[in-house]
Amino acid sequence: MDRTERFYKIELLLRGRGCVSFDTLQAELAVSPATLKRDLQYLRDRLGAPITYTRADNGYRLDGPPVGANAATKSAHHELPGIWFSERELHALLTMHQLMAGLDDDGVLARHLQPMMDRLQGLLGADESEARELVRRVKVIGTARRRVPSQHFELLGSALVQRKRVWLRYFKRSDRTTSEREVSPQRLVNYRNTWYLDAWCHASDGLRRFALDAVKAARSLDSRAKSVALKDLETALDAGYGIYGGAGERVKWATLVFEPDAAQWVANEEWHPQQTSRWLGPADGDGCYELKVPYVDATELMMDILRHGDSVRVTGDKALATAVGRRLQHAAALYA
């Protein structure tokens, strides 16, 4: 058994039997005396386990010899922190932490997660250096990240958990205006390296999505937040393409046909959870690829179409095709 499993078994033996001799622990764990001594020392010093040796009983206990019902209950209910993780699971958690760090702005998440990460690394004992090496070998590259002031992220995250309303001063980029509004936070969303808040806006009496980097000021309110079912939230804000959900608007479908050079890449991409697709020729790089995606606001969809240049064409949706064509003509004119 590995080190973490030994910790778990030591705790079970001490909790279940009350007092266990060194020889019994060694036999149960099938380890050398030196290894058992190191494990007991580590449990005491690094994990704070209240393991004591009782000379009269020639054995080890949790919280020392029980005196009365209270001490016995304390010992019986003691549980070592984090011991249910195997070393493989600990490595996975440390890797996940590194991935989360790639989404972090100003170290907001890291500050709150670091104590837990220190404990997880501590559980690995002799493999602590290996764990640190592991997280350095997981790299998340973010581009075009729009940073969020840490105080806004923490305030909105706290209000979301505590189900409190929030007052916002918000800059709306579409018409370059600033407004003040009261909102009930429903969900935090990280999309393409940018954080958004899905909330019920009490000013417009509907669900809205706010870019956190456009929040100019925020403060928590004492009033209880309005609750919106997750299913209703997803229906209203996730039906469209990308971050432009288009709450309350009709969903349309775009049909895109990719030339073979782009098809081999796009065929492995998910543009939308509800997309449908098919090959219009051999699926070996020589055929075209048809992709159908839902959208409400065409802004972001057009951006993704335009990045494929002349390797994609819009079919069936005349309005969208015309809009994409105009953008291409305008772009070409800049280089004429």
N, C-alpha and C positions, 0 to 999 in steps of 0.2 A: 504494500500500500504506500501511497505517496505521503508527503509531510502533512498536507492538509487533512487527509483521511485519518492520520494518526492523532492529530489534534482533536478531531471529532470523536474518535474512539476513547481517548483519555477522558474527555468531558463526560461521555456516556457512562464510563466505568465509575468515575468519581460521583456522578450524580445518582447513579442507580444503586451503588453498593455503600455509599457513605464514606467508608475508609478502605483504601486499597494499598497493599504493600508494594514496594518497589519491585520485588520478584514477580508478583502477579501481573503488574503492568508490563514488565519486560516480556513475560511469557505470552500475554494476550496480544502484544504488538509485534512480537517476533523480531526484536531489534537488539542491538548491543547495549550494554549499560551506558556507554558514552553517548549514544544517540538518544536514549531515553532521558538522560540528564540534560542534554541540550534542549530537547523538546519541552521539558518541564520549566527550564529556565526561560525559554522563549515565551511560553504561555504566560508566565508571571510578568516578565519585563516588557515585552512588546505588545501583548494583547490584554494586559491588565487582569488576567485570571487570578482570583483570590485563592490560589492553591497553597496550602500549608502542610507541613509535616508534623505529625503528632507522635512524639517519642513513646508515650504510654501505650499507644495502639500499634506502633511501628508501621505507620501507613500515612497516606496522603488524603486530604479532604479538601472540599471546596468551602471557603469561609471558615476554616478551622473546625474544631469539634463542636457539634451542635449542643447548645444549652437551652433546653426548653423547646416548645413547639415553634416559636418564632424563628429561631436559628435553623431548625430543621427544615422549615418551609422555605427559608431564604436559600439554603443549600440546594433543596430539591428543585427550585425554579430557576437556578442560575443557568445561563446559557452563554456560551462564548460567542462573540460577535463574528459574523461572516464565515463561520467554519463550514457552512454547507456548500461552499464553492470548491470545486476541484481546481488544480493548477491550470488545466486547460481552460476552464471557465473564467478564471481570473485573468488569463492572458486575453481572452475574448473581450472581457469588460474593459481592460486597459486599452485595447485597440479601439473599442467603441468610444472611449473617452477622447482619444486622439481625433477620431472622425468628428465628434461633437465640437472639438476645439476649432476645426476648420470652419464651423458656422459662427464662431464666437466673434462678437464685436467688443473691443476694449476689455477683453478678459472677463466679461460679466459672468458667463457660465463657469469659467474656470475657477473663479474665486469661490463659488459655492460648491463645486464638485471636487476641489483639490483635497479637502480633508478626507473624503471617501476614497479618493485615489491613493492617498498616502497609506490608508489602512489596507487597501487591496494589495499595494506593493509590499507592505509589511507582512502580509499573510504568506507571501511567496518566500520569505526568509532568505535563504542562500541564493535564490534565483532573482533577487531584487534587481541586480544589475542587468540581468537578462530582460526583465520586464521593461526597464528604462530604455534599453537598446531597442526593444520591439517597438515602442511607441515612436521612437525616432525614425523608424523605418516605414512608418505609415504617414504619407504626406497627402494633404488635401490642397489642391490649387484652386483658389477662387479668383474669378475675374470680374471686373466691373462691380465690385462690392460697394454698396451704399451704406456707410457706417451709421449706426444708431447711437445717440448719446446714452451712456450706460444708465443714467438716472431714469430715463424714460423707459428703457427696456425693463428695468427692475420694478418700477412702479406699475407698469401695465401688466407684467407677469404676476405680481403680487395681487393686483386687483382681480385678475382672472381667476386665481386660485381661491381668493376670499369671497368671490362673487359680489364685488363692490362696483358701483358706477364710477366713471371717471370724467372729469372735465378736460377738454382738449382745446388748444388753439392750433388749428390745422391749416397748412398751406395747400391749396388745390392747384396742381400744376396745369390742368387743362385750361383754366381761365385766369391763372395767376392771381387768385384772390385768397385772402385769409379769413377764416371764420372761427367762431367759438361754438362748441357743441358739447352736449352731455351724451355719453355713450355707455352701453352695457357690454363689456368685453365678453366674447364667446369663444375665440380661438386665436392662437398665435400661429402664423404660417411663415415658413422659410421657403422662398421660391427664388431660384437662380441667384443665390447669395444675398438676397434682400429679405428683411423681415417685414411682415404685414400683420395688422390686427383686424380680425373679423369681429364686428360689433354691431349691436342694435343701436342705430342712431335715433335718439329721442326727438331730435329736431325735424328730421325728415320722416320719422315713424317707419323705418324699414332697416333692413340689413345692409351694411356697407363695409367695404374693405379699405383700410387706411394704411398707407405706407408709413412705417415708423420713422423713417428719415425725414418725412415731411411734417412731423409733429414738432411744433415750435415751443409748446409748453404743455404741461400736464399736471394734474393733481387728483388725488383720490378723494372720493366723496363718501359720506357715511351711509347714503341710501343704498338699498339692496338692488343688485343688477337684475334686469329682466332676463329670464331664462328662455332660451330658444333650443328646441330639440335638435340634436346633431343631424338627423335626417333632413329636417327643414333647412338647416344651415347649408348642407351639401347640395340640396336641390336648388337653392337660391344662388349660391356663389361658386359652385364647382361645375355647373353644367356647361359653361362656355369654354373658350380656349384660353389656356394659360391663366394669368392672374386676372384677366378681365372677365369676371363671371357674368356681369350684366344682370343683376337681380331684377326679376320681374319682366325681363325682355324675352322675345321669342328666339329660340335657338334655331340657327340655320346650319346647313352642312356644306362644307367645301370639298370638292373633288380635285385632287392634285395628281398629276401624272409625271413621274420622274423618269428622266432618261437613264440608260443603263449605268453611266458613270456615277450618278448619284444614287441610283436605286440600290446598289449593293450595300450602301451605308444606311440609307433610310429604312430599308427592310428590317433592320435590327433595332430601330428606335421606336420609342413610344411617345407620340405627340399628344395623345389624349387617351385616358382609360377606356373610352367608348369608341375608339377609332375602329374602322374596318379597312381591310386591305386585300389586294390580290395581285398576282403577277399577270402581266399582259403579254407574256412571252416566256421563254425559258427562265427558270429561277436560278440561273448559274452565272449571272452577270451580263448576259447578252440581251435580256428582255427589259421592258419598261415595267414600272411598278406603280400601281394606283393606290392612293391613300385617301380615305374619306374621314374628315374630322369635324366635330360640331364646333360652332363658334357663335358668339353674340356680338361682341365688339371685334372688328377685324384688325385692330391696331397691331397686336402682337403676332397674330397669324401672318400678316403681311410681312413683318420683320423676318419671320422664319422662312417664308417663301422667297423673299428677296436675297437671302444669304446663299441660296442655291443658284442664283443668276439664271443663265439660259439652260440649266439642267432640269427645270420644272416648268410646267404650264398649268394654269387653272382652267378647268373645263366645267361646263354646266352652270356655273354661277357667273352670269354676265357682269353684275355689278362689281363683284370682287375682282374678276379678271380685268375689268376696265380700270379699277383703282390701282392694281398692281402694275398695269401697263403704263399708267401716268407716272407712277413713281420711278419706273425704269427709264422712261423718256426724260424726266427731269434730271435724274442722276447722270444720264448719258450727256445731257446738254452742258453739265458742269465741266466735262472733259473735252468738249468739242473744240 
